[in-house]
């Protein structure tokens, strides 16, 4: 059975460098036999977590917004690709709000001890993290990587691989650097191959 991979675009730019890298990674996963879906978080309507704690006792959030459609997709995914730029040394607000709203998975796993992810998926679920930064300094990706790893833990997925590209202020346009697009394709293909041995 083909693996199902969801790509979450954290950039507000649908045709930007981050989106292009995500597209190539998803193409690689698709060529490896997986079914793929791309979700641009900037186009969705959902609020930040309000800490209402409805999810302490329920498998969803009390707020009725676009996150309600994402929860089952996250549960059913075999693999996830997160693609994001760095903004102010961290991830964009929309992506962070999306991750925060996944407290439903945290409460189930750690409070109720009943993970929402089926046991057979937990052993094999993987995440590929793609992140770009305009700056070229050693600490650029530290915060974003820690956040991504915490998110992976909450949704019972292994932080399996990453593609971190800095100095985009100099590189400007990823399409002028086919080796970067190729790297994204290869990472996506490797994810797909791991889910379809």
N, C-alpha and C positions, 0 to 999 in steps of 0.2 A: 504494500500500500504506500502510495506516494506521500512524502512528508508535506506538511502545510506550514508555510513560512509567511509571516507578516512583517512588512517593513514599515516602521514608524518614522515619518519625516518630522524632525523637530525644528527645521528651518521654516521661516515664514515665506521663503522664496520658492515657488513651485518649479522654477527653471534654473535655480542657482547651482552653485558647485556641490553643495551637500546633496541636493536632489539628484544630480547627475551621477554622483558616486553611488547613491542608493539604487538608482535604476540599473546600474551595471552589476551591482551585487545581486539584485533580484533576478537579473537575467542569467547570471551564473548559477543561481540556485534552481531556476527554472530549467536550464539546460542539463542540470544534474537530475532532473526528474521530479522536482517538487512543484506543487501548486503554490503560487505566490499571490500576495495581495499587498498593495501599497496604500497606506493611510496617511494623509497629510493632516497633522493635528491642527494646523492653523486654520483649516476650513471647518473645524468642528466647534460646536457651541457647548461648553461645559464650564462650570464654576470651579474655583479653587476649593480644596478641602476645607470644610467649615467646622471640623471636629465635633460633629453632632453625635458620633459614636453609635449610630444606628447599626453600623457594620459589626459591632461587638457581638450582636446576637443574630445577625442576618447575613446572608451571602451576597448582599448587594448594598448599594448606597441609597439613602433616602431621597437624594436629589434626583429628580427626573430630568435628565439631560442626555447629551450624546454619549456620555460614558456608559450608559446602560447597554448600548450596542457593542461597546468595546470589551466589556467584561467576558462575555462568552467567547469572543474571538481570542482573547488572551488565554483563557482556559484551554481552548481546543488546539492552539498552535503547537506544532512540534519544534519550531524554531522561530526566533525573532531577530530582526535586524533593526537596530536603533541608529539613526543617522542624524547628526546634529552639528551645528557650528558652536564654537565657544563664544560666549558673550559675557563680558565682565568677569572673566576667569571661571565661568560656570556654564551651565546649560541654559537655554532660553526659558523664559517663564512658562510658556504654554506646555513645553515638554515636562518641566518640573511639576506643574499642576497635574498633568496626566499621571505622572508617577505617584504623586501624593494621593491622588484619588484611588490608587490601588491599595489603599489601606484595607480594603475588603479582603485582600489576600493575606495581608499581615495579620489581621485579627483572626482569620480562620486558622492560619498556620501556627501562630504563636500563642494566641489567647485561648482559642477553643480546641487547639491541637487536632484540627480536622482540615488539612490542606484542601483547597478547592481544585488542585491539580490531581488528576487520577494517578494512582501509584505507578502504573505502567509507563506514564509519560515522564515522571520525575527523573528517572534514571537517564533519560536520553535527551531531554529538552536542552537546547543550546541557544546562546545569544551571541551575535556578532555586533560589536560596537564600532561604528564609524564616526570619527570626530575630526573636524578641521578647525584650524585657528589661524587668524591673521598674523599673530605674533610668533616670534621665534625665541622663546625663553624656556628654561628647563621645567618650570612649574606649570606651564600652560594647561596640561591635561590632568593634573593631579585631582582637582576637585570634581571634574566631570567623570573621571574614571571611578572615583570612590562612590559617587552617586549612582552610576550605572551598575556597579557591582552590588550595591545595597538593593537596588531595584530587582536585579536578577535573583538575589537571595529570597526576596519577598514573594516573587512569582514562581519559585521553585524551578529556576533555569540556571544552567551553568554558564558563567561568563567564559565563553570558549575561545574567542578570538577578538582581535581589534585591528583597526586600521586608523592610525593617528597621523594626520598630515598638518604640519605647521608651516609658517611663513607664507600663508596664502596672500598676504598683502603684497608680497613680491611676485608670487606665481600668478596671481590675479584670476586667471581663467583655467579651470581644470581641463578643459577641452584642448588646451595647448600642450598638455602633458599626458599623452596617451598611456604612459607607464603607470600613472596613478589610477586611471580608469581601468587598466588591465589588472592592477592590484586589487581593486574593488571586485571586479569580476571573479578573480581567482579565489578571493576570500568567500564570496557568495557561493561559488561552485563547491568549495571545500565544505561549507556548511551543508549544502544540499547532499553531497556525497556521504557525509557522516550520518545523515538521516535516512539515506537510501543505500545501505551497505550491499 
